[in-house]
Amino acid sequence: MEVQRKRFIGGNWKSNNTLAKSLELVDSVVNKLEFDNLDVVVSPVSLHIVPVQQAIKNNVQVALQNIGHKGYGAFTGELSFEHVKDLKINWVILGHSERRRTPEISESEEFIANKATLAINNGLSVIFCIGETIQEMEAKETQAVLEKQLNPLIAQVKDWSKVVIAYEPVWAIGTGKTATPEYAEEIHANIRKLLPDQSIRILYGGSVTKDNAAVLIGQPNIDGFLVGGASLKEDFIHIVNACK
């Protein structure tokens, strides 16, 4: 029997916007979203997350863009899962290539999986990002890279209802290049074979636009999107509408 998966659209605002601009974006885009059978999440910078959360008037949720590797304690600059739960925030993005691949950060597969497991075990839900570089794709190493990124998570997680996987080919993030629907579907299908539960949602991310959203969401193994630049403008409304 075919598994029905609720579609999911995330907007990763990254390190953009003044507070005034974030609140303007809530008013002009987020609060204009109308949806029923979808999960929609936006992720402003952590300094803005409370006023953004308070300004949202519909069922859109907020997510942190990162979380610390421990609970409360002497970890200067970190946000613990206790801080997140205290603010009634349910979602966190982990494993984004900008944290895996940026040399000054270089979070390892094990470190990311440990953070994700800690968050999940303490009641949070995780958008877990994976993806290959252009060099890895051209060398036909995509599947091996994705397995390496996923395996530490698979080894630890018990409650997969709190996990959404986001496949974001690094070569498509912010470049204007998008995986073809056929390529994205093939990779999503291969990812699904690795997962222990067929109900786990797998998102596509990488230059998703209002023009390509409908054809991408039409693929059977693409359950939604993690959107970057297009989530900072009215195009996000069209992307959400394409997923209804």
Salt bridges, closest charged atoms under 4 A:
GLU24 OE2 - LYS21 NZ 3.65
ASP39 OD1 - LYS6 NZ 3.25
ASP39 OD2 - ARG201 NH1 2.69
GLU98 OE2 - LYS14 NZ 2.80
GLU98 OE1 - HIS96 ND1 3.63
GLU107 OE2 - ARG99 NH2 3.15
GLU107 OE2 - LYS115 NZ 2.94
GLU136 OE1 - ARG101 NH2 2.99
GLU168 OE1 - HIS96 NE2 3.26
ASP223 OD1 - ARG5 NE 2.95
ASP223 OD2 - ARG192 NH2 2.81
